[in-house]
Amino acid sequence: MKQRNLYSYGSLALLLVLFMAISMLSSNLLKGMRFDLTENKLYTLSEGTRNILKNLEEPVNLYLFFSEDASRDLPQIRSYAQRVAEMVEEFKNHSNGMLKVQRIDPKPFSEEEDQAAAFGLQAVPVGAGGETLYLGMAGTNSLDGMQSMPFLQPSKEKFLEYDLAKMISTLGSAERRKLGLMSTLPMTAGFDPATQGMREAWVVYDQLSQLFSIESIDPMADELPEDIDVLMLVHPKSLSDSMLYQVEQFVLGGGNLIAFVDPFAESDRGDPNDPMARMQAGSSSDLGPLLSAWGVNYDPARVVGDLQYGIGSGQQRHIGILSVPAEGLNQEDIVSADLELVNLTSVGWLSPVEGSTTQFEALIQSSENAAPMDSSRLRFLTNPADLLKGFNPTGERYALAARISGPATAVLDPPQPSDEASEDGMETADEGGDDANSDHRSESIETGINVILFADTDMLTDRLWVQKQAFLGQNIISAFADNGSLAVNAVDNMLGNQDLINIRTRANSGRPFERVSELKMEAERSYRATEERLQQELAETEQKLTSLQSAKGDSDMLVLSDEQQEEIQRFMDRRLEIRRELRQVQHDLQRDIDQLGTRLKIINIALVPALVMLAALIYAIRRRRAQKVSRTAGGDPR
């Protein structure tokens, strides 16, 4: 018997040694291997992110600042900080040593806090004791480049991977990418013939020039520069066939395009030297056949009016000037997410072509109280109330800006040869033109495009989103809308390489109790139905009392009849009964939630251990049986 116990203890010791050996081997042999079992793959980086990290040209240093002590009573913030740290560590693991990460706790009055302030990180006050909380990220490279995210908001968790990848991509690139800007509107500083003085650049142009490398393109040119990464077109009116062809080839060749078209560009004043300039002001623009080829419908002669988003109120409401709040902005796209207000005027609309191969995603939408109207109604408008005459909302929401992506086909022919070409050469071109054009178009079939379209150009003008005030010889700029941020976001997003653009938004790591939510919604529906029944009975009773009272004479208006008293008492009794029903609905809701919680506790606390114990018991029984059979076969009677 002692010998059997000795064998048992020896087996346990051997198993313990074997377990420790396997753990040590796995920590070395399986280092870096991870298994993401979360439903939304929260710890699995997008392919675009992995490509960015793999192709870093410059080493990048990341600094995660988080106040441990100040967040001790903020479990949500601490949980999100841990989520950020885990994602940054995952970035590091895929960077081939090009990404260095340092976590810093900026305690009050410390050098670390000074470092956080130098990076421009934001300190958020928490509690009544004057404590401040840091949760921000900064990054540097070997070329003295610096990027920062002043405060990492939990509400923006779905964009965390994108924001980190964008920062690292910017710091890890040896040179800035180039924005090609073609505008027929006076966005830059220069001489203004209308005022015979110098004009300032639009604020949005100043912001873009501070953040990106801009190359201006003459609208009258026939070719695009070869070294631009993103093309921005602002009011592209009267572009030559050669330039339209160049734009098409740029987009089909993988270039990213941001285009601001307009059915009525109020900022286009026309030629100041032309006495008919007033008649020419407010021109329209489009991209000819390119929009329809990219799966977009656009009418350059009509604008959208909106009763709900139009500025003003009553008869002073201007339905042609829209102030679109957050509910009209796509919160799932990085370009428009987290913006609060965008102002537009005389804006057109975009819609997807039925059967198109491209994907159409609205970035800005009107309200349901909107409808199209002719842009000519705005040309000599003196009273905004005139637009309300005959205006009937359609109940449809109109896309005022959209992202277009997916496969598209070339529709424009290459530029024709000059008039100096020989007659024989022209005859040859005529004879083979159809085949050549067909070959050209077939080469571009199923080419993926990436385009952002805005159906308004006036949204870029200063008057719609910023105020300027002179202070000590300088202009102090105060933004009252997010138009500038929207334009910068669009360029920032499109200037990122294709891997950055393709990074998906992520689901939040917080997991709601879906069954509990369903129970609450079901109870709310029941509660609402019961409440509506109470209101209906109340209205019916009041109507009955009014009818009974009107049947009495003036002399006894204040005397209640037996029938009235009975009706009032019946209503009061019924009201108490319905209130009991409402309380019962709430009680049943809490009971169902408590029962669900109890079942979950039983599963977590008892069922899983019970299953483990059952498996161990089955294994032990089977082993004892096997040992018994072995002893019996060997002649051992035990």
C-alpha positions in Angstrom: 0.0 0.0 0.0 2.9 2.4 0.9 4.5 1.5 -2.4 1.3 2.5 -4.3 1.2 5.8 -2.5 4.8 6.4 -3.3 4.0 5.8 -7.0 1.1 8.2 -6.8 3.3 11.0 -5.2 6.0 10.3 -7.8 3.4 10.6 -10.6 2.2 14.0 -9.2 5.8 15.3 -8.9 6.5 14.1 -12.5 3.4 15.9 -13.8 4.4 19.1 -12.0 7.9 19.0 -13.5 6.4 18.2 -16.9 4.0 21.2 -16.6 6.8 23.6 -15.6 8.9 22.3 -18.5 6.1 22.8 -21.0 5.4 26.3 -19.7 9.1 27.3 -20.0 9.3 25.8 -23.5 6.1 27.4 -24.7 7.2 30.9 -23.4 10.2 30.6 -25.6 9.1 28.6 -28.6 5.7 30.1 -28.8 6.8 33.7 -28.0 4.7 36.2 -30.0 1.9 33.8 -30.8 -1.5 35.1 -29.7 -5.1 33.8 -30.1 -7.8 36.4 -30.3 -11.0 34.8 -29.2 -13.0 38.0 -28.8 -16.2 38.3 -31.0 -15.1 41.5 -32.8 -11.4 40.5 -33.0 -10.4 43.5 -30.8 -6.8 42.4 -30.5 -6.3 41.6 -34.2 -4.8 44.4 -36.2 -6.2 45.2 -39.7 -4.1 44.2 -42.7 -3.6 47.8 -43.5 -2.1 48.5 -40.1 0.3 45.5 -40.4 1.4 46.7 -43.8 2.1 50.2 -42.4 4.2 48.8 -39.6 6.0 46.4 -41.9 7.0 49.2 -44.3 8.2 51.9 -41.8 11.1 53.9 -43.2 12.0 55.7 -40.0 12.1 54.4 -36.3 9.3 55.8 -34.3 9.1 56.4 -30.5 5.7 56.4 -28.8 5.0 57.8 -25.4 1.8 56.8 -23.6 1.0 59.2 -20.7 -1.5 57.9 -18.1 -2.1 59.2 -14.6 -2.4 56.1 -12.4 -3.2 57.8 -9.1 -5.7 60.3 -10.5 -7.7 57.6 -12.2 -8.0 55.3 -9.2 -11.8 56.1 -8.9 -12.4 56.0 -12.6 -12.7 52.4 -13.7 -14.0 53.2 -17.2 -10.9 55.4 -17.9 -8.6 52.8 -16.4 -10.1 50.1 -18.5 -9.7 52.2 -21.7 -6.1 53.0 -20.8 -5.4 49.3 -20.5 -7.1 48.8 -23.9 -4.8 51.5 -25.4 -1.7 50.0 -23.9 -2.6 46.5 -25.2 -3.1 47.9 -28.7 0.1 49.9 -28.7 1.9 46.7 -27.6 0.3 44.8 -30.5 1.6 47.6 -32.8 5.1 47.1 -31.4 5.0 43.4 -31.9 4.3 43.9 -35.7 6.9 46.6 -36.3 10.0 44.6 -36.7 11.7 46.6 -34.0 11.0 50.0 -35.7 8.5 51.0 -33.0 9.7 51.8 -29.4 7.0 52.3 -26.7 7.4 54.0 -23.3 4.6 54.2 -20.7 4.9 57.3 -18.5 2.9 58.3 -15.3 3.0 62.1 -15.2 2.7 62.7 -11.5 1.9 66.3 -10.3 4.9 68.7 -10.4 7.2 66.1 -11.9 9.5 66.2 -14.9 7.2 63.7 -16.6 4.3 66.2 -16.3 6.5 68.9 -17.8 7.2 66.5 -20.7 3.5 65.8 -21.2 2.9 69.6 -21.4 5.7 70.0 -23.8 4.1 67.5 -26.1 0.8 69.5 -25.9 -1.1 66.8 -24.1 -4.3 67.8 -22.3 -4.7 67.6 -18.5 -8.3 66.9 -17.5 -9.4 68.0 -14.0 -11.0 65.2 -11.9 -12.5 65.3 -8.5 -12.8 68.2 -6.1 -9.2 68.1 -4.9 -7.7 69.7 -8.0 -6.2 66.5 -9.4 -5.6 66.3 -13.1 -5.7 63.3 -15.4 -3.5 62.6 -18.4 -4.4 60.0 -21.0 -2.6 61.0 -24.1 -0.1 59.8 -26.7 2.9 61.5 -28.3 5.3 60.3 -31.0 8.6 61.3 -32.3 11.1 60.2 -35.0 14.7 60.7 -35.8 14.0 63.7 -38.0 12.6 65.9 -35.2 9.1 65.1 -36.3 6.4 65.1 -33.6 2.8 64.1 -33.5 0.4 64.0 -30.5 -3.1 63.0 -29.5 -3.8 65.4 -26.5 -6.5 63.2 -24.9 -7.6 59.7 -25.8 -11.4 59.7 -25.5 -13.1 56.4 -24.8 -16.0 57.6 -27.0 -13.6 57.4 -30.0 -12.4 53.9 -29.3 -13.6 52.7 -32.7 -11.1 55.0 -34.3 -8.2 54.1 -32.0 -6.4 51.8 -34.4 -6.8 54.4 -37.3 -5.5 57.3 -35.2 -2.5 55.3 -34.0 -1.7 54.0 -37.5 -2.0 57.5 -38.9 0.4 58.9 -36.3 2.9 56.2 -36.9 2.6 56.3 -40.7 3.3 60.1 -40.6 6.3 59.8 -38.4 7.6 56.7 -40.1 7.7 58.3 -43.6 10.8 60.1 -44.7 9.0 62.9 -46.6 5.6 64.6 -46.6 3.1 63.5 -49.3 1.9 66.2 -51.8 -1.6 67.6 -52.3 -2.4 69.0 -55.8 -4.9 71.8 -55.5 -6.9 73.1 -58.5 -9.4 75.9 -57.8 -11.3 78.3 -59.9 -12.2 80.3 -56.7 -9.9 82.8 -55.0 -8.7 80.6 -52.2 -5.1 82.0 -52.1 -3.8 85.4 -51.1 -3.4 87.9 -54.0 -4.7 90.9 -55.7 -8.5 91.3 -55.8 -9.7 93.1 -59.0 -13.1 93.7 -57.5 -11.8 95.7 -54.5 -8.6 96.8 -56.1 -6.7 95.7 -53.0 -4.9 92.6 -51.6 -7.1 89.8 -50.4 -6.2 87.3 -47.7 -6.1 83.6 -48.2 -9.1 81.6 -47.1 -8.5 80.2 -43.6 -9.0 76.6 -44.8 -6.2 77.1 -47.4 -3.9 78.4 -44.6 -4.7 75.4 -42.5 -4.0 73.0 -45.4 -0.8 74.7 -46.3 0.4 74.4 -42.7 -0.3 70.7 -42.5 0.5 69.5 -46.0 2.7 70.2 -49.0 0.5 71.9 -51.6 1.2 72.2 -55.3 -1.2 74.6 -57.1 -2.5 73.5 -60.5 -3.7 76.0 -63.2 -7.3 75.2 -64.1 -6.5 76.0 -67.7 -3.7 73.4 -67.8 -4.1 70.2 -69.9 -2.0 67.9 -67.7 -1.6 67.1 -64.0 1.7 67.0 -62.2 3.1 63.6 -61.9 4.2 63.7 -58.3 1.0 64.5 -56.5 -0.5 62.0 -54.1 -4.0 63.5 -53.7 -5.9 65.8 -56.1 -8.3 68.4 -54.7 -10.7 70.1 -57.2 -12.6 73.2 -56.0 -15.4 74.3 -58.3 -14.0 72.6 -61.5 -16.0 74.5 -64.1 -15.1 74.5 -67.8 -12.3 72.0 -67.5 -10.8 71.1 -70.9 -11.3 67.6 -72.3 -7.7 66.9 -71.8 -7.8 67.8 -68.1 -10.9 65.7 -67.5 -9.1 62.8 -69.2 -6.1 63.4 -66.9 -8.4 63.5 -63.8 -10.0 60.2 -64.9 -6.7 58.5 -65.5 -5.3 59.8 -62.2 -8.3 58.3 -60.3 -8.3 55.0 -62.2 -4.6 54.8 -61.7 -5.0 54.7 -57.9 -4.8 58.4 -57.1 -7.2 59.8 -54.5 -9.5 62.6 -55.4 -11.4 65.2 -53.3 -13.8 67.2 -55.4 -16.0 70.2 -54.4 -18.7 70.7 -57.1 -21.5 73.2 -56.8 -24.8 73.9 -58.6 -24.6 77.6 -57.4 -21.2 78.8 -56.2 -22.0 82.1 -54.5 -18.3 82.8 -54.0 -17.7 82.8 -57.7 -18.2 86.5 -58.6 -17.5 86.2 -62.3 -15.2 88.5 -64.2 -15.0 91.9 -62.4 -14.1 93.5 -65.8 -17.3 92.3 -67.4 -20.3 94.6 -66.9 -22.5 91.5 -66.9 -20.5 90.0 -64.1 -23.5 90.1 -61.8 -25.4 87.9 -64.2 -22.5 85.5 -64.4 -21.9 85.3 -60.6 -22.9 82.0 -59.0 -21.8 79.6 -61.6 -22.2 75.8 -61.5 -19.6 73.1 -61.8 -19.4 69.4 -62.3 -17.1 66.7 -63.7 -18.9 66.0 -66.9 -19.4 62.3 -67.6 -17.0 61.2 -64.8 -19.6 61.3 -62.0 -22.1 59.0 -63.7 -19.2 56.7 -64.7 -18.3 56.5 -61.0 -21.9 55.6 -60.0 -23.0 59.1 -58.9 -26.1 61.1 -59.9 -25.7 64.9 -59.7 -27.8 67.7 -61.1 -25.8 70.9 -61.5 -28.9 73.0 -61.9 -30.7 72.2 -58.6 -30.1 72.7 -54.9 -31.5 71.3 -51.7 -33.7 73.2 -49.4 -34.3 72.0 -45.8 -36.9 73.2 -43.4 -35.2 71.6 -40.4 -31.6 72.4 -41.0 -32.2 75.8 -42.6 -30.9 78.7 -40.5 -33.3 81.0 -38.8 -36.9 80.4 -37.7 -40.5 81.0 -38.9 -40.7 83.3 -42.0 -37.1 84.3 -41.4 -35.9 80.8 -42.0 -33.5 80.5 -45.0 -34.0 76.9 -46.3 -31.1 77.4 -48.7 -28.5 77.9 -46.0 -28.1 74.7 -44.1 -26.6 74.2 -40.6 -26.2 70.4 -40.4 -25.8 69.0 -36.9 -24.1 65.8 -35.8 -27.1 63.7 -36.6 -26.7 64.6 -40.3 -23.0 63.7 -40.3 -21.8 60.1 -40.7 -20.3 59.1 -37.4 -18.9 55.9 -38.8 -16.5 57.5 -41.2 -13.3 59.0 -39.9 -13.7 62.1 -42.1 -17.0 63.2 -40.5 -17.0 61.4 -37.2 -17.1 63.5 -34.0 -17.9 66.7 -35.8 -20.7 68.8 -34.4 -21.8 71.3 -37.0 -21.2 71.9 -40.8 -22.6 74.9 -42.6 -23.4 74.8 -46.3 -25.3 77.1 -48.7 -27.0 76.5 -52.1 -25.8 72.9 -51.8 -26.5 70.2 -54.4 -27.0 66.6 -53.7 -25.6 63.2 -54.8 -27.2 59.9 -55.2 -26.0 56.4 -56.3 -26.6 55.2 -59.8 -28.8 52.1 -59.8 -26.8 49.0 -60.7 -23.4 50.8 -60.3 -20.3 48.7 -59.4 -19.1 51.4 -56.9 -20.0 51.8 -53.3 -21.7 55.0 -52.2 -21.4 56.1 -48.6 -23.1 59.4 -47.5 -20.9 61.6 -45.3 -23.4 64.5 -44.9 -27.1 64.3 -45.2 -30.1 66.6 -45.1 -33.0 66.1 -42.8 -36.2 64.4 -43.9 -37.8 67.8 -44.2 -35.9 68.6 -47.4 -36.6 68.8 -51.1 -34.8 69.9 -54.3 -35.5 73.2 -55.9 -34.1 75.1 -58.9 -30.8 77.0 -58.2 -32.1 79.9 -60.3 -34.4 80.8 -57.3 -31.3 81.8 -55.3 -29.7 84.1 -57.9 -31.6 87.3 -57.2 -33.2 86.3 -53.9 -33.9 89.2 -51.6 -36.4 87.7 -49.1 -35.6 84.1 -47.8 -39.4 83.7 -47.1 -39.9 83.5 -50.9 -38.2 80.1 -50.9 -41.0 78.7 -48.7 -43.7 79.3 -51.3 -44.6 76.0 -52.9 -41.9 74.1 -50.9 -43.0 70.6 -50.0 -40.5 68.3 -48.2 -40.3 64.8 -49.8 -39.5 62.9 -46.6 -36.2 61.8 -48.2 -32.7 62.5 -46.8 -30.4 63.8 -49.5 -26.6 63.1 -49.5 -24.7 66.4 -49.6 -21.3 64.7 -49.5 -20.3 61.1 -50.2 -17.4 58.7 -50.4 -17.2 56.7 -53.6 -15.1 53.5 -53.7 -14.8 50.3 -55.7 -14.4 49.3 -59.3 -15.0 51.8 -62.1 -14.5 52.0 -65.8 -12.9 54.6 -68.1 -15.4 56.5 -70.3 -13.2 59.3 -71.8 -11.2 59.0 -74.9 -7.6 60.1 -75.0 -7.0 63.6 -76.3 -7.2 63.9 -80.1 -4.1 64.8 -82.1 -3.4 68.4 -83.0 -4.7 70.0 -86.2 -1.2 69.8 -87.7 -1.4 66.0 -87.9 -1.2 64.7 -91.5 -4.4 63.7 -93.4 -3.1 60.2 -93.6 -2.5 60.1 -89.8 -6.0 61.4 -89.2 -7.5 58.8 -91.5 -5.6 56.1 -89.7 -6.8 57.4 -86.4 -10.4 57.5 -87.7 -10.2 54.0 -89.0 -8.6 52.6 -85.8 -10.2 55.0 -83.4 -12.9 52.8 -82.1 -10.5 49.9 -81.6 -8.0 52.1 -79.8 -10.6 53.6 -77.6 -12.0 50.2 -76.8 -8.6 49.0 -75.9 -8.0 52.0 -73.7 -11.3 51.6 -71.9 -10.9 47.8 -71.4 -7.6 48.4 -69.6 -9.4 50.4 -66.9 -12.3 48.1 -66.2 -12.6 46.9 -62.6 -10.1 49.5 -61.4 -10.7 50.5 -57.7 -11.2 54.2 -57.1 -11.3 56.3 -54.0 -13.1 59.6 -54.3 -14.8 62.0 -51.8 -17.4 64.4 -53.3 -18.9 67.5 -51.8 -21.9 69.1 -53.5 -20.9 72.6 -52.2 -17.9 74.9 -52.6 -19.1 77.8 -50.4 -18.7 75.6 -47.4 -14.9 76.4 -47.7 -15.4 80.1 -47.5 -14.6 81.9 -44.3 -18.1 83.4 -43.8 -19.7 80.0 -43.2 -17.5 78.8 -40.4 -15.0 81.3 -38.9 -14.9 84.7 -37.4 -11.9 87.0 -37.7 -11.1 89.7 -35.1 -8.1 92.0 -35.2 -6.1 92.0 -32.0 -2.7 93.7 -31.6 -2.2 93.7 -35.3 -3.1 90.1 -35.8 -6.2 88.2 -36.9 -7.7 86.1 -34.1 -9.7 83.3 -35.8 -12.6 81.7 -34.0 -14.4 78.8 -35.6 -18.2 78.5 -35.1 -18.6 75.4 -37.3 -16.5 72.4 -38.3 -16.1 73.1 -42.0 -12.4 73.5 -41.8 -11.9 70.3 -39.7 -14.0 68.4 -42.3 -11.8 69.6 -45.2 -8.6 68.8 -43.3 -9.9 65.4 -42.2 -10.7 64.6 -45.9 -7.2 65.5 -47.1 -5.6 63.9 -44.1 -7.5 60.6 -44.7 -6.8 60.6 -48.5 -3.1 61.6 -48.1 -2.6 58.5 -46.0 -1.6 55.5 -48.1 -4.1 53.0 -49.2 -3.3 50.8 -46.2 -4.3 53.7 -43.9 -7.5 54.4 -45.8 -8.6 50.7 -45.6 -8.2 50.4 -41.9 -11.6 49.6 -40.5 -13.3 51.2 -37.6 -13.5 48.9 -34.6 -16.3 47.9 -32.3 -16.0 49.1 -28.8 -14.4 46.7 -26.3 -17.3 47.3 -23.9 -19.8 44.5 -24.4 -23.4 45.3 -23.7 -25.7 42.7 -22.0 -27.8 42.1 -25.1 -30.4 39.9 -23.3 -30.8 42.5 -20.6 -31.2 45.2 -23.2 -33.9 43.1 -24.9 -35.7 42.7 -21.6 -35.6 46.4 -21.0 -36.9 47.2 -24.4 -39.7 44.7 -24.1 -40.7 46.1 -20.7 -40.5 49.7 -22.1 -42.9 48.7 -24.9 -45.3 47.2 -22.4 -45.0 50.2 -20.1 -45.6 52.6 -23.0 -48.6 50.6 -24.2 -50.1 50.6 -20.7 -49.4 54.3 -20.3 -51.1 55.1 -23.6 -54.1 53.1 -22.4 -54.2 55.2 -19.3 -54.1 58.4 -21.2 -56.8 57.2 -23.6 -59.1 56.3 -20.7 -58.4 59.6 -19.0 -59.4 61.4 -22.2 -62.5 59.4 -22.6 -63.5 60.0 -18.9 -62.9 63.8 -19.3 -65.0 63.8 -22.4 -67.8 61.9 -20.6 -67.7 64.3 -17.7 -67.8 67.3 -20.1 -70.8 65.7 -21.8 -72.6 65.2 -18.5 -71.9 68.7 -17.3 -73.1 70.3 -20.5 -76.4 68.6 -20.1 -77.0 70.3 -16.8 -78.4 73.8 -16.4 -76.4 76.9 -15.5 -77.9 77.0 -12.0 -76.5 73.6 -10.9 -73.2 73.7 -12.8 -71.3 73.2 -9.5 -73.5 70.3 -8.3 -72.3 66.8 -9.2 -75.0 64.3 -10.0 -74.9 60.7 -8.8 -73.9 59.6 -12.3 -71.0 62.1 -12.4 -69.8 61.0 -8.9 -69.9 57.3 -9.9 -68.0 58.1 -13.1 -65.3 60.0 -11.2 -65.0 57.3 -8.6 -64.8 54.6 -11.3 -62.0 56.6 -13.0 -60.1 57.1 -9.8 -60.3 53.4 -9.0 -59.2 52.5 -12.6 -56.3 55.0 -12.3 -55.1 53.3 -9.2 -55.4 49.9 -10.9 -53.4 51.0 -13.9 -50.7 52.5 -11.7 -50.5 49.1 -10.1 -50.1 47.6 -13.5 -47.3 50.0 -14.3 -45.5 49.1 -11.1 -46.0 45.4 -11.9 -44.4 45.9 -15.4 -41.3 47.4 -13.7 -41.3 44.6 -11.1 -41.5 42.0 -13.7 -38.7 43.6 -15.6 -36.4 43.6 -12.6 -37.4 40.0 -11.8 -36.5 38.9 -15.3 -33.1 40.7 -15.1 -32.4 39.2 -11.6 -33.3 35.7 -12.8 -31.0 36.1 -15.8 -28.2 37.3 -13.5 -28.8 34.3 -11.2 -28.6 31.9 -14.2 -25.4 33.6 -15.4 -23.9 33.3 -11.9 -24.8 29.6 -11.7 -23.2 29.0 -15.1 -20.0 30.9 -14.2 -19.7 29.7 -10.5 -21.1 26.2 -10.5 -21.7 24.8 -14.0 -18.1 25.2 -15.4 -16.4 23.8 -12.3 -19.0 21.0 -12.2 -18.2 20.1 -15.8 -14.5 20.0 -15.0 -15.1 17.8 -12.0 -17.3 15.5 -14.1 -14.7 15.2 -16.7 -12.1 14.4 -14.0 -14.4 11.8 -12.4 -15.1 10.1 -15.7 -11.3 10.0 -16.4 -10.7 8.5 -12.9 -13.4 5.9 -13.3 -12.1 4.8 -16.7 -8.5 4.7 -15.4 -9.5 2.5 -12.4 -11.4 0.2 -14.7 -8.4 0.0 -17.0 -6.1 -0.8 -14.0 -8.5 -3.4 -12.7 -8.6 -5.1 -16.1 -4.8 -5.1 -16.2 -4.5 -6.6 -12.8 -7.1 -9.3 -13.5 -5.2 -10.2 -16.7 -2.0 -10.4 -14.7 -3.4 -12.7 -12.0 -3.5 -10.0 -9.3 -6.7 -10.6 -7.3 -6.7 -7.0 -5.8 
